[in-house]
Amino acid sequence: MFTSSPQVSITLICGPTDMRKAINGLCEVVAYDLALEPCSEHLFVFCGRTRNKLKILQWSANGFWLHYKRLEKGTFKWPGIEDNTLSIRISARQLNWLLEGLPMEVEGAHPEIIYRYHDC
């Protein structure tokens, strides 16, 4: 099932993706364009040209999940990325903001803290 826990790595694919692509087509983007392993504990996030459709590719033990969200009104706040950047790593917190319609850098948000009670 879809999870965006802090332990899961999340890669946002920059630029528009053809939303007609299904699991195999998105796996090819991950494997050949990004040189990453699609069958890993990782979420890969894709967005369409009009920024109202978003797909998330996720491997789960023995198969793929393909999560799809289409907005009826409005657009996702897809970050402005330089043309030479193919992907960026984002946090689970940023993914949740993106899915809620917020920009990935929210002004006034509490900074994320990694805290260890016992420093082992």
For each residue, the residues with C-beta under 8 A, 3 or more apart:
1: 60 65
2: 56 58 65 67
3: 8
4: 8 10 43 92 95 96
5: 8 92
6: 91 92 93
7:
8: 3 4 5 41 42 43 92
9: 40 41 42 43 89
10: 4 42 43 45 89 90 91 92 94 95
11: 34 36 42 43 44 45 87 88 89 90
12: 45 79 87 88 89 90 95 98
13: 17 29 30 34 44 45 46 47 86 87
14: 79 81 85 86 87 88
15: 81 83 86
16: 47 48 49
17: 13 21 26 29 46 47 48 55
18: 21 25 48
19: 46 48 53 55
20: 25
21: 17 18 24 25 26 29 46 55
22: 25 26 66
23: 26 27 57 64 66
24: 21 27 28
25: 18 20 21 22 28 29
26: 17 21 22 23 29 30 38 44 46 55 57 66
27: 23 24 30 31 38 57 64
28: 24 25 31 32 33
29: 13 17 21 25 26 32 33 34 46
30: 13 26 27 33 34 36 37 38 44 57
31: 27 28 34 35 36 37 38
32: 28 29 35
33: 28 29 30 86
34: 11 13 29 30 31 86 87
35: 31 32
36: 11 30 31 40 42 44
37: 30 31 40 42
38: 26 27 30 31 42 44 57 59 64
39: 59
40: 9 36 37 59
41: 8 9 59
42: 8 9 10 11 36 37 38 58 59
43: 4 8 9 10 11 56 57 58 95
44: 11 13 26 30 36 38 56 57 58
45: 10 11 12 13 54 55 56 90 95 98
46: 13 17 19 21 26 29 54 55 56 57
47: 13 16 17 51 53 54 55 76 78
48: 16 17 18 19 51 52 53 54
49: 16
50: 53 75
51: 47 48 75 76 78
52: 48 70 71 74 75 76
53: 19 47 48 50 68 69 70 71
54: 45 46 47 48 68 69 70 76 98 99
55: 17 19 21 26 45 46 47 66 67 68 69
56: 2 43 44 45 46 65 66 67 68
57: 23 26 27 30 38 43 44 46 64 65 66
58: 2 42 43 44 64 65 66 67
59: 38 39 40 41 42 63 64 65
60: 1 63 64 65
61:
62:
63: 59 60
64: 23 27 38 57 58 59 60
65: 1 2 56 57 58 59 60
66: 22 23 26 55 56 57 58
67: 2 55 56 58
68: 53 54 55 56
69: 53 54 55 99
70: 52 53 54
71: 52 53 74 75 76 101
72:
73:
74: 52 71 101
75: 50 51 52 71 78
76: 47 51 52 54 71 98 99 101
77: 98 101 102 103 104
78: 47 51 75 98
79: 12 14 88 103 104
80:
81: 14 15 85 88
82: 85
83: 15
84:
85: 14 81 82 88
86: 13 14 15 33 34
87: 11 12 13 14 34
88: 11 12 14 79 81 85
89: 9 10 11 12
90: 10 11 12 45 94 95 98 104
91: 6 10 94 95 112
92: 4 5 6 8 10 95 96
93: 6 96 97 112
94: 10 90 91 97 98 104
95: 4 10 12 43 45 90 91 92 98 99
96: 4 92 93 99 100
97: 93 94 100 102 103 104 106
98: 12 45 54 76 77 78 90 94 95 101 102 104
99: 54 69 76 95 96
100: 96 97
101: 71 74 76 77 98
102: 77 97 98 106
103: 77 79 97 106
104: 77 79 90 94 97 98
105:
106: 97 102 103 109
107:
108:
109: 106
110:
111:
112: 91 93
113:
114:
115:
116: 119 120
117:
118:
119: 116
120: 116
